[in-house]
Amino acid sequence: MSFTSIPSTSTTTTTESKHSKVHKFAKQAQKLSRGGARDEEQREENVAIAARFVTPRDAIIETVDGERLPAVPVEEAKKLNRLRDEAVDGEEEELAPNAGNEEEVETKDAVIESRRESDEREQSPESHGGPLECVKPPAHTHPLFPPVPLYGPSSLLRTLQCQTFRAVSFCLSLSFLGMILMGACMNGFARGRYLDAERPFYKEELERESVRREAAKRWERRQKTNTEQMERSKEQERIRNAEDPESDDEYPPLEGGRDPIVCDIGYYARRVGLDVEAFKVQTEDGFILTLWHVYNPNEYTPLPETERDFRQPDVFRDRKARDFPAKNGRYPVLLIHGLLQSSGAYCVNDEDSLAFFLCKAGYDVWLGDNRCGFEPRHKTLKYSDPRMWCWNIRHMGVLDLPAFISRVLYETGFEKLGLICHSQGTTEAMVALAEDQRPDLGERISIFCGLAPAAYAGPLIKKAYFRFMRIISPSAFRVFFGIHAFIPLMMTMHSLLPSRLYGALGYMIFSYLFDWSDKRWDRGLRDRMFQFSPVYVSAESMRWWLGRDGFAVQKCILATDEQVLREDEEDLQIDENHIVDSDDIAEISSAPASTSSDKQKTAWYGPQTPPFAFWVAGSDGLVDGRRLLRRMHNGREPHVNLVHEKIIEGYEHLDVLWAIDAIEQVSKEVAEVVWRTVPENEKGKCRVPRL
């Protein structure tokens, strides 16, 4: 009797063990699921089924219905996959005695093995550029990129908590914004307007204003002519342009008149004879981004809207099934904007706008708006869900940037593109290309051009309002600024205030915060410039920039404060404020090999890194571009080929985009550097840009 009961007990224990594993997996899956479904069938579709490791530190969640959810802490993702494997193993053990169905057992074995191999490949550091776990601490202990919070699926209680957070943070952040506005007003009155004599391009400003007035009058006169004459005139212009592409009327304006100041990239493109089309791009974690394509309407027909919608989220997986021109094509360049800005920053200076200049020079120009921006959108999550705002600079680098590059290459048929970034955009790129992030992205980039590169903090980080954000705890930061968008009231005011008033206030606040001026800009266009900022960004992203466990404390994007200080001690032979010239470069190049070897151990970048080119603003108090150049010169990045560098004395942070002489100082050089670094096998099918 005792003997016969043993198998029964063993079977019962095995069954209970299997049920326990399945229960644990189901519990973890529900914890990471989308949630919020009203009926049982939808709830089952929303449940998480697996974590996919895009990089060793970025695990996005896949649901049963194939949707994607934003990245979660690595330990939670690994726990989900481990419990899933244990649950599957339990099913495998249950199938083992069924020898009569060998084909089903073999099929299940293959599925289990395939899943295990996939997980091992996705989690393997070697597949992402080196032994990451041996060199860098895991994400949950990383001093530069602390994990974002984990929020469970939607529920009534969590909804109430979120609403409470939003109400409290609205009041607190409103008081903070009010103090900033008051300080900006006082600072503006104290400083006053720059005297005309202090403006280096004052006479040119007056000339440009006169030209704009005349152009507006011509446009208004043209609108008074009848439609037939207008169409006939347009056709004559088109024929003349085709016969003489170098004529002044090559790009006749499609819009004109007095500038109404609107937040519309297409409108400003049409004012200079170009146009744009908008693409929707899905990231690997489900965000829907906007990608703008600038084109010459005389030689390109925009695609149907259905072809410009978002596609599958996996990047670099396929090629477009259509014929691309064998020659005379335009080499693609992708432009990424800075913090609290959008793509419009590249489009507000009429003919001198970087995006329009590059397009007319002969490049295929694409502009990427980072996640949320003017239109917060996710494939499955809603605006009110805190998981939609659970991201920081690293997610924009390793998820947004590859999505943009993948779509541009898909649409153009090229193997690589030129990447041009400003401020925060340079941070995204430099983080993504790092050896312990997503270094394989470098194989898709022919040149990385950084304008006002943001790798090291400038002296402005010591200002009182920045210190306040740095000293409060992460919990207090979330109470003060919320767990959703960062001070969304700014976006509300954007839609309510008259455009000129909004532009004036925008300049006043940003000038006060970041200590820059408009003395090198065309003041007549200044109100335009602030129609495209600020945009929606996550409170978590701002916490990384300004909080106590991110950039504000470390003062560097890819090294801790201790590492930077140690490197400074090693580089005492170079004065901190010294501009490194060609003699210094030669002297450093002749340094002993042992010294270079020691420095290479702390390199950020590996052999997959594309060439770099930097334009540093000499009077930039927000970031320290000189320090980044010094890092390159001192042999700390042996795999980086710095093909171009320039320090523009007197330039402030935004002058690299908006200064009246930015075409001469920056844009022409960017166009030349991009072409110089185009792969030889790609040059054969490209038109030579006008440099």
Buried (B, 14 or more C-beta within 10 A) or exposed (E): EEEEEEEEEEEEEEEEEBEEBBEBBBEBBBBBBBBBBEEEEEBEBBBBBBBBBBBBBBBBBBBBEEBBBBBBBBBBBBBBBBBBBBBBBBBBEEBEEEEEEEEEBEEBEEEBEEBBEBBEEBBBBEBBBBEBBEEBEBBEEBBBBBBBBEBBBBEEEBEEBBEEBBEBBBEBBEEBBEEBBEBBBEBBEEEEEBEEEEBBBBEEBEEBBEEBEEBBEEBEEBEEEEEEEEEEEEEEBBEBBEEEEEEEEBBBBBBBBEBEBEBBBBBBBBBBBBBBBBBBBBBBBBBBBBBBBBBBBBEBEBEEEEEBEBBEBBBBEEEEEEEEEEEEBBBBBBBBBBBBBBBBBBBBBBEBBBBBBBBBBBBBBBBBBBBBBBEBBBBBBEBEBBBBBBBBBBBBBBBBBBBBBBBBBBBBBBEBBBBBBBBBBBBBBBBBBBBBBBBBBBEBBBBBBBBBBBBBBBEBBEBEBBEEBBEBEBEBBBBBBBBBBBBBEBBEBBEEBEBEEBBBBBBBBBBBBBBBBBBBBBBBBBBBBBBBBBBBBBBBBBBBBBBBBBBBBBBBBBBBEEBBEEBEEBBEEBEEEEEBEEEBBEEBEEEEEEEBEEBEEBBBBBEBBBBBBBBBBBBBBBBBBBBBBBBBBBBBBBBBBBBBBBBBEEBBBBBBBBBBBBBEBBBBBBBBBBBBBBEEEBEEBBBEBEE
